[in-house]
Amino acid sequence: MKFSVKAGDLLDAVNKVSATIDKKKDAGTGGIFVSVHKTETSSAVFLYSTNITAESTVKLQATVEMAGMTLLDPDQLRAGLQSRNPGDLAEIELVLPSKGKAGSSDKPSRIRVKIGRNVFHLGYDSKGTDIMASRMNAIPFKQAPSYTVKGKDLNEFVRRAQFCIPRENEATQRFAFSGMKLVSTDRGYEAHATDAHACARIVIKGQKGPKEMENILIPDVALPSLAKLVRKEEDVRVIEGARNATGDISKLFFRMGEDTFFGTRLLIGKFPDIGKTIDMHVPDYWFTVNREELCQILGRVTAFDDARLAHLEIYGKTLKISAHNKLNVSDISDEMPITLEAGVPENLDVKVTVNLDYLKNAASTSSKETLRIGIHDYNDKAKFNKGLVVDDVDDAVESRYVIMPVWQ
């Protein structure tokens, strides 16, 4: 294996595929797979990684002298390329061990990367290359896309909804919950998420998503890397992969530009109707708060509650947020002014306890100056299911979160 490529292009490709590297290193997948092709008429270099659920690959513009494949340590490769002139040429090749060295053989032992007069070496690993090659070769590079979506929409969905999604190792009996569902409704292009304690509905207003993309459920583990790859893309082409025995699409591929692919398996299962769930939560009292001040208070109280709870109390035109730690008897209490909406009595006195992280995330994902919050009468247990509602609406996006109260 021997090829040369611009150092900046190689580092950019490494950063793109690093998000889907398998940290568990199962079946030899814990690295970046490099596949170098050369024929009489064409040549290509691909970088590929997979964490079994999601995968990404980048095709590099390179000059190929000899074909081959290997697995590389991404941290070492990234470190070796750091702070280089992006236009400098990196020459990469498999090298044999020095003659006469103890234990030497005719098999390649490491990979040499030469940039000008600077050289560094990476360990050579052939384990798992066949598995990685078969996975990469299954990517539909030449297949026509089924439809397109806006990269900024996908990124916005992930940014605003992901904190409501349970991780795959949490509540495994709710496997179908561990993802973000995309739907297209009369309201607009929507993303839904829930972990049964909080739920999110994010709507791109005035825009319907592709009809073909309705009821797509993307697993949580794939979302961060997908958002990273698509956030700067205007149009992302979507290619439908194989279907299962019931006719459901089991895998989707996203193509960015001509050289970058991202693939993910999809979750199959019954997902709750988030639209109906959110619409049934109608708060008794609405008020607005300064979002930045709310975030600051929530940031302070975080260290004081071992159970991650925030106790909210509204009295008059004041919101009091408190927390306490039962283990070391510490506590904190902060107050801030609020603006009651029309029809809310000024002598209001209600309390509710919610998960601190949900409220903090709902507030921090917004960029608005004020945040609209709805609350029900905490003492009326017949209204238990109404929860705390957080609204974040601007000209383009409408986010609504329902956070269930915690009874103590």
C-alpha positions as CSV (number, residue, x, y, z in Angstrom):
1,M,0.0,0.0,0.0
2,K,1.4,3.4,-1.0
3,F,-0.3,6.7,-1.8
4,S,0.1,10.4,-1.3
5,V,-2.5,13.0,-0.3
6,K,-2.7,16.5,1.0
7,A,-2.3,16.6,4.8
8,G,-5.3,18.9,5.2
9,D,-7.6,16.6,3.2
10,L,-6.4,13.5,5.2
11,L,-7.0,15.2,8.6
12,D,-10.5,16.4,7.5
13,A,-11.4,12.8,6.4
14,V,-10.1,11.4,9.7
15,N,-12.2,13.8,11.7
16,K,-15.3,13.0,9.7
17,V,-15.1,9.2,10.1
18,S,-13.9,9.3,13.7
19,A,-17.4,9.8,15.1
20,T,-18.5,6.3,14.1
21,I,-15.4,4.4,15.4
22,D,-16.4,1.4,17.5
23,K,-15.0,2.2,21.0
24,K,-15.7,-1.5,22.0
25,K,-13.3,-2.6,19.2
26,D,-15.5,-5.6,18.4
27,A,-14.3,-7.8,15.5
28,G,-11.4,-5.6,14.6
29,T,-13.6,-2.5,14.0
30,G,-11.9,-0.3,16.6
31,G,-10.0,2.0,14.2
32,I,-10.1,3.7,10.8
33,F,-10.1,1.3,7.9
34,V,-8.0,2.5,4.9
35,S,-8.8,0.9,1.6
36,V,-6.6,1.8,-1.4
37,H,-7.7,0.8,-4.9
38,K,-5.7,0.9,-8.1
39,T,-6.5,-0.3,-11.6
40,E,-5.3,0.6,-15.1
41,T,-8.0,3.2,-15.5
42,S,-8.7,4.5,-12.0
43,S,-7.5,4.7,-8.4
44,A,-9.2,5.7,-5.1
45,V,-8.5,5.9,-1.3
46,F,-11.3,5.4,1.2
47,L,-11.4,6.0,4.9
48,Y,-14.1,4.1,6.7
49,S,-15.3,3.4,10.3
50,T,-18.3,1.7,11.9
51,N,-19.7,1.2,15.4
52,I,-21.9,-1.5,14.1
53,T,-25.0,0.7,14.2
54,A,-23.7,3.6,12.2
55,E,-20.9,3.9,9.6
56,S,-19.2,6.7,7.7
57,T,-16.8,6.7,4.8
58,V,-14.9,9.5,2.9
59,K,-13.3,9.2,-0.5
60,L,-10.0,11.0,-0.8
61,Q,-8.4,12.7,-3.8
62,A,-5.0,11.0,-3.8
63,T,-2.2,9.7,-6.0
64,V,-2.0,5.9,-5.7
65,E,1.1,3.9,-6.4
66,M,0.1,0.6,-4.8
67,A,-3.2,-0.9,-3.6
68,G,-3.7,-2.3,-0.1
69,M,-5.7,-2.0,3.1
70,T,-5.1,-1.6,6.8
71,L,-6.5,-0.4,10.1
72,L,-5.1,2.7,11.7
73,D,-5.2,4.2,15.2
74,P,-7.2,7.5,14.7
75,D,-5.8,9.3,17.7
76,Q,-2.2,8.7,16.6
77,L,-2.9,9.6,13.0
78,R,-4.8,12.8,14.0
79,A,-1.9,13.8,16.4
80,G,0.7,13.2,13.7
81,L,-1.3,15.4,11.2
82,Q,-2.1,18.2,13.7
83,S,-0.8,21.7,13.0
84,R,0.7,20.7,9.6
85,N,0.4,22.9,6.5
86,P,-2.8,21.7,4.9
87,G,-1.3,21.9,1.5
88,D,1.7,19.7,2.3
89,L,1.8,16.3,0.7
90,A,1.6,13.3,3.1
91,E,3.2,10.2,1.6
92,I,1.8,7.0,3.2
93,E,3.1,3.5,2.8
94,L,3.4,0.1,4.4
95,V,7.0,-0.6,5.3
96,L,8.9,-3.8,6.0
97,P,10.9,-4.3,9.3
98,S,14.6,-3.5,9.1
99,K,16.8,-6.3,7.8
100,G,18.7,-8.2,10.5
101,K,16.4,-7.0,13.3
102,A,15.4,-9.8,15.7
103,G,12.0,-11.3,14.8
104,S,12.0,-9.6,11.4
105,S,10.0,-11.0,8.5
106,D,8.9,-10.2,5.0
107,K,5.5,-9.0,6.3
108,P,4.8,-5.3,6.7
109,S,5.1,-4.2,10.3
110,R,4.1,-0.5,10.4
111,I,2.9,2.4,8.3
112,R,5.2,5.3,7.5
113,V,3.8,8.8,7.0
114,K,6.2,11.3,5.5
115,I,5.4,15.0,5.3
116,G,8.4,16.9,3.8
117,R,11.3,16.0,6.0
118,N,9.1,14.9,8.9
119,V,8.3,11.3,9.5
120,F,6.0,9.4,11.9
121,H,5.1,5.7,12.0
122,L,1.8,4.0,12.9
123,G,1.2,0.4,13.9
124,Y,0.0,-1.9,11.2
125,D,-3.0,-4.0,12.0
126,S,-4.5,-6.5,9.5
127,K,-7.0,-8.0,11.9
128,G,-10.6,-7.3,10.9
129,T,-9.7,-5.8,7.5
130,D,-11.8,-8.4,5.6
131,I,-14.8,-7.6,7.8
132,M,-14.4,-3.9,7.3
133,A,-13.8,-4.3,3.6
134,S,-17.1,-6.2,3.2
135,R,-19.0,-3.6,5.2
136,M,-17.6,-0.7,3.2
137,N,-18.2,-2.5,-0.1
138,A,-21.9,-2.8,0.8
139,I,-22.3,1.0,0.8
140,P,-24.5,2.0,-2.3
141,F,-21.9,4.4,-3.8
142,K,-23.5,4.4,-7.2
143,Q,-27.2,4.1,-6.2
144,A,-29.4,7.1,-7.0
145,P,-30.9,9.0,-4.0
146,S,-34.6,8.5,-3.1
147,Y,-35.0,12.1,-1.9
148,T,-33.2,15.0,-0.3
149,V,-33.3,16.7,3.0
150,K,-31.8,19.9,4.5
151,G,-28.7,19.3,6.5
152,K,-29.5,22.2,8.8
153,D,-33.0,20.6,9.6
154,L,-31.5,17.3,10.6
155,N,-28.8,19.1,12.7
156,E,-31.5,21.2,14.4
157,F,-33.6,18.1,15.2
158,V,-30.7,16.4,16.9
159,R,-29.6,19.5,18.8
160,R,-33.0,20.2,20.3
161,A,-34.4,16.7,20.8
162,Q,-31.5,14.3,21.8
163,F,-31.6,14.9,25.5
164,C,-35.1,13.3,25.6
165,I,-33.8,10.0,24.1
166,P,-32.8,7.2,26.4
167,R,-29.4,5.6,25.6
168,E,-29.4,2.1,24.2
169,N,-28.1,0.7,27.5
170,E,-30.9,2.4,29.4
171,A,-34.4,0.8,29.7
172,T,-33.6,-1.8,27.0
173,Q,-37.2,-3.0,27.3
174,R,-38.1,0.3,25.6
175,F,-35.7,-0.3,22.7
176,A,-37.9,1.5,20.2
177,F,-37.7,4.6,22.3
178,S,-34.0,4.9,21.9
179,G,-34.1,7.0,18.8
180,M,-35.5,10.1,17.1
181,K,-38.5,9.7,14.9
182,L,-39.0,11.9,11.8
183,V,-42.5,12.6,10.5
184,S,-44.2,15.0,8.1
185,T,-47.5,16.5,9.2
186,D,-49.7,19.5,8.3
187,R,-47.9,21.4,11.0
188,G,-44.5,21.0,9.2
189,Y,-41.4,18.7,9.2
190,E,-41.2,17.2,12.7
191,A,-38.8,15.2,15.0
192,H,-40.2,13.4,18.0
193,A,-38.3,11.9,21.0
194,T,-39.2,10.6,24.4
195,D,-37.8,8.5,27.3
196,A,-41.2,8.3,29.0
197,H,-40.2,11.0,31.5
198,A,-39.9,13.9,29.0
199,C,-40.8,14.2,25.4
200,A,-39.9,16.7,22.6
201,R,-41.6,17.8,19.4
202,I,-39.5,19.9,17.1
203,V,-41.2,21.4,14.1
204,I,-39.6,23.1,11.1
205,K,-42.5,25.4,10.4
206,G,-43.9,26.0,6.9
207,Q,-42.0,23.1,5.5
208,K,-43.0,19.5,5.0
209,G,-40.5,16.7,5.1
210,P,-40.2,14.1,2.4
211,K,-43.2,11.9,2.3
212,E,-40.9,8.9,2.0
213,M,-39.2,9.8,5.2
214,E,-42.3,9.5,7.4
215,N,-41.9,7.2,10.4
216,I,-38.2,6.9,10.1
217,L,-36.6,6.1,13.5
218,I,-32.9,6.8,13.8
219,P,-31.1,5.2,16.7
220,D,-29.6,7.5,19.4
221,V,-26.1,6.2,18.9
222,A,-26.1,7.4,15.3
223,L,-27.4,10.9,15.9
224,P,-24.3,12.8,17.1
225,S,-22.2,11.8,14.1
226,L,-25.0,12.4,11.7
227,A,-25.6,15.9,13.0
228,K,-21.8,16.6,12.8
229,L,-21.6,15.6,9.2
230,V,-24.8,17.3,7.9
231,R,-24.8,20.6,9.8
232,K,-23.0,22.6,7.0
233,E,-24.7,20.8,4.1
234,E,-27.5,22.5,2.2
235,D,-28.9,19.3,0.5
236,V,-28.3,15.8,1.9
237,R,-29.2,13.0,-0.5
238,V,-30.9,10.0,1.2
239,I,-30.6,6.5,-0.2
240,E,-32.8,3.8,1.1
241,G,-31.1,0.6,2.0
242,A,-32.4,-3.0,2.4
243,R,-35.9,-3.8,3.7
244,N,-36.7,-6.4,6.3
245,A,-39.2,-9.2,6.0
246,T,-42.2,-6.9,6.8
247,G,-41.2,-4.4,4.1
248,D,-39.8,-1.8,6.5
249,I,-36.6,0.0,5.6
250,S,-33.9,-1.3,7.8
251,K,-31.1,1.0,6.8
252,L,-30.6,4.5,5.5
253,F,-27.6,6.2,3.8
254,F,-27.0,9.9,3.7
255,R,-24.7,11.3,1.0
256,M,-23.0,14.7,1.5
257,G,-21.3,16.1,-1.6
258,E,-19.7,13.5,-3.8
259,D,-17.2,12.0,-1.3
260,T,-18.9,11.5,2.1
261,F,-21.4,8.8,3.1
262,F,-23.1,8.1,6.4
263,G,-25.2,5.0,7.0
264,T,-27.3,3.9,9.9
265,R,-29.5,1.0,10.7
266,L,-33.0,2.0,11.7
267,L,-35.0,1.0,14.8
268,I,-38.1,-1.1,14.2
269,G,-40.9,-1.0,16.8
270,K,-43.9,0.8,18.1
271,F,-43.2,4.4,18.9
272,P,-45.7,6.5,20.9
273,D,-47.7,9.2,19.2
274,I,-45.8,12.2,20.6
275,G,-48.0,14.7,18.8
276,K,-51.1,13.6,20.7
277,T,-49.1,13.2,24.0
278,I,-47.9,16.8,23.8
279,D,-51.2,18.2,22.8
280,M,-53.0,16.7,25.7
281,H,-50.8,18.6,28.2
282,V,-52.5,21.9,28.6
283,P,-51.0,24.0,31.4
284,D,-53.1,25.9,33.8
285,Y,-50.7,28.8,34.1
286,W,-48.3,30.3,31.6
287,F,-45.4,32.6,32.3
288,T,-42.2,33.8,30.6
289,V,-38.7,34.0,32.0
290,N,-35.3,35.4,31.0
291,R,-33.7,32.4,29.5
292,E,-30.1,33.2,30.2
293,E,-30.9,34.0,33.9
294,L,-32.8,30.7,34.2
295,C,-29.8,28.8,32.7
296,Q,-27.5,30.5,35.2
297,I,-29.7,29.5,38.2
298,L,-30.0,25.9,37.0
299,G,-26.2,25.8,36.5
300,R,-25.8,26.8,40.1
301,V,-28.3,24.4,41.7
302,T,-26.8,21.4,39.8
303,A,-24.1,20.8,42.4
304,F,-26.6,20.8,45.3
305,D,-28.9,17.9,44.5
306,D,-27.7,14.4,44.5
307,A,-31.0,13.3,43.0
308,R,-30.8,15.8,40.1
309,L,-34.1,17.5,41.1
310,A,-35.1,21.1,40.8
311,H,-37.9,22.4,43.1
312,L,-39.9,25.2,41.4
313,E,-42.2,27.5,43.3
314,I,-44.2,30.4,41.8
315,Y,-45.6,33.0,44.1
316,G,-46.8,36.2,42.7
317,K,-44.5,37.3,40.0
318,T,-41.5,35.4,41.3
319,L,-40.0,32.0,40.4
320,K,-38.0,30.3,43.1
321,I,-35.8,27.4,42.3
322,S,-34.2,25.4,45.0
323,A,-32.2,22.1,45.5
324,H,-30.8,20.2,48.4
325,N,-28.4,17.4,49.0
326,K,-29.6,14.9,51.7
327,L,-26.2,13.3,52.0
328,N,-24.3,16.4,53.2
329,V,-27.2,18.6,54.2
330,S,-26.3,21.3,51.7
331,D,-28.9,23.4,49.9
332,I,-29.4,26.4,47.6
333,S,-32.3,28.7,46.7
334,D,-32.4,31.3,43.9
335,E,-35.2,33.6,42.8
336,M,-35.9,35.4,39.5
337,P,-38.8,37.7,38.3
338,I,-41.3,36.3,35.8
339,T,-44.0,37.7,33.6
340,L,-47.4,36.1,34.0
341,E,-49.5,35.8,30.9
342,A,-53.0,37.3,30.6
343,G,-55.5,35.5,32.8
344,V,-53.0,34.1,35.4
345,P,-53.9,35.4,38.9
346,E,-51.2,37.5,40.5
347,N,-51.6,35.8,43.8
348,L,-50.6,32.5,42.3
349,D,-48.8,30.0,44.6
350,V,-47.9,26.7,43.0
351,K,-45.0,24.2,43.3
352,V,-43.6,21.5,41.1
353,T,-40.5,19.3,41.2
354,V,-38.9,18.2,37.9
355,N,-35.7,16.5,36.8
356,L,-33.1,19.3,36.7
357,D,-31.3,18.0,33.6
358,Y,-34.5,18.1,31.4
359,L,-35.3,21.7,32.3
360,K,-31.6,22.8,31.9
361,N,-31.3,21.1,28.5
362,A,-34.6,22.6,27.2
363,A,-33.5,26.1,28.2
364,S,-29.9,25.7,26.9
365,T,-30.9,24.5,23.4
366,S,-32.8,27.7,22.8
367,S,-31.2,30.9,21.5
368,K,-34.1,33.2,22.4
369,E,-34.0,35.9,25.1
370,T,-37.2,34.7,26.8
371,L,-38.6,31.2,27.4
372,R,-42.3,30.4,27.8
373,I,-43.1,27.9,30.5
374,G,-46.5,26.3,31.5
375,I,-47.3,24.7,34.8
376,H,-50.3,23.0,36.4
377,D,-51.5,23.1,40.0
378,Y,-49.1,20.8,41.7
379,N,-51.6,20.1,44.5
380,D,-54.2,18.8,42.1
381,K,-53.1,15.2,41.6
382,A,-55.9,14.6,39.1
383,K,-53.9,16.7,36.7
384,F,-50.7,14.7,37.2
385,N,-50.3,13.8,33.5
386,K,-50.2,17.5,32.4
387,G,-46.6,18.0,33.5
388,L,-44.3,21.0,32.9
389,V,-44.4,22.4,29.4
390,V,-41.6,24.5,27.9
391,D,-42.2,26.4,24.6
392,D,-39.5,27.7,22.4
393,V,-40.8,29.2,19.2
394,D,-39.3,31.4,16.6
395,D,-40.0,32.2,12.9
396,A,-38.5,29.0,11.7
397,V,-38.7,26.4,14.4
398,E,-41.2,25.5,17.1
399,S,-40.0,23.3,20.0
400,R,-42.3,22.1,22.7
401,Y,-41.2,19.9,25.6
402,V,-43.3,18.1,28.2
403,I,-41.4,17.3,31.4
404,M,-43.2,15.0,33.9
405,P,-43.2,16.1,37.5
406,V,-41.5,14.1,40.2
407,W,-43.6,13.2,43.2
408,Q,-41.8,13.0,46.6
